[in-house]
């Protein structure tokens, strides 16, 4: 079993940053939500993680077959209901004309193996708790 620890900090306004190893993922709310729109909103990062993960699987598929991923791109569309709940995400992998036809459907099947997609299909339990920091 692997445990990950990220630290979430609040640099001001509606900004929220997440320290992930040596990296910092910055988020903010759009101006319409009272933020400064200086970075993507957390939910937008969540959505982007789906396409980015699928993209890693596309790159891996191509690399394993000696194919260049150049010219391939993914169009991601999402639909939410009136309450704002995400209902549908579609990933459309667009391949250039020179991409071998025999790999087009297999490329989609590879992208479907994305860890983010698989996690959403079988979501983890999420526990939230709060406590006071102990005096040093």
N, C-alpha and C positions, 0 to 999 in steps of 0.2 A: 504494500500500500504506500502511496506517495502523498505527503501532505504539502500543500502550498500555503504560503503566508504572504498576503499582500497587505500593505498599509494604506489606508484611505485617509487623506488629510484635506483640510479646508483652507485654501489660501486667500479666501475673501470673496465677497459677493455670493453669487450662486455657483462659483467654481468649486469643483471637487476633483482632486488629483489622486491617482492610485499609483503607488510605488510597486513596481513589478520587477524584482531583481534590481538590475542597474538602470532600469528604464522608469520613466514617469509618463503615465497616460493622463492627459489633461482633458477635463470635460467642463462644460459650461451650459447654461440654459440659453435658448434663443432670447432675443430682446423681448419677444412677445410673452415670454415666461418670466420676465424680470431679470434675466441674465445679461451678460455683455456680448454674447455670441462670439466669444473668443476661441472656442473649440467646439467639437461636436457634443451634442447632448448624450448622456449615458445610454439612453435607449437607442440612439443612432449608432453608437459603438457596438451595442449588442447586435443590431441588425447587420452592421458591417462585418462583424465576426463570422456571420454565416457565409457571406460571399468570399471573405478572405480565406476561410478554412477550405471551402470548395476549391478556391484557386490554388491552394497548396497541393490539393489532390490532383488537380489538372496538371500542374507543373511536374509533380512526381510521376504521373502517368506518362507524360511526354518524355521525361528523362529516361524512364525505364525502357522506352522503345526507340531511343535515339531521335526523337522528334523535337523540333523547336516549338516552344510555346508562343513564339513571336506571332503577332497578329490575332491571337486568340483573346477574347475578352468575355466577361460575364456581365450580363444585364440582370440586375436584381430588382424585382418589383415586390412590394408588400401591400397588403390590404388590411385595414383595421375596421372594426365595426363602429357604430355610433358612440359606444362607450369608450372607444380608444383601444380596445383589446385587439391584439394582433390575431388575425384569422387566417392569413394566407401569405406564404412567401414563395415566389417563383424565381428560379435561377435559369436563365437562358444563356447557354454557352454558345457563343458565336465563333465559328472557326473560319479561317481564310479559305479561299477557293482551292489552294494547293494542298490542303490538309487531306490525308488519305481517308476516303469514304469509309473504309472498313473499320476505322477507329472512332468514328463520330459517336455512335451509340455507346460504345465501351467507355468513351471519355465521360459521358453523362453518368454512367454506372459508377465510375471511379469517384466522381465528385459527390455522388450520393453517400459515399462511405465516410464523408467528413465527420470528424469527431464532434463538432458543434451540433450538426444535424442529428447525429445519433444520441447525443446527450438530451436534446430537446424531445426526442422520441421516447426517452425513458428518463424523465427529469429526476435530479437528485433531491433529497430532502434538504431544505434550507432552514437553518435555525438562527434566530436573531436574539441576542441578549445584550444587556447593558450592565455596567458595574462601575463603581468609583475606583479611580486609580489609588493604589495604596501609597501612603506617605513614605518618602525615601528616608 
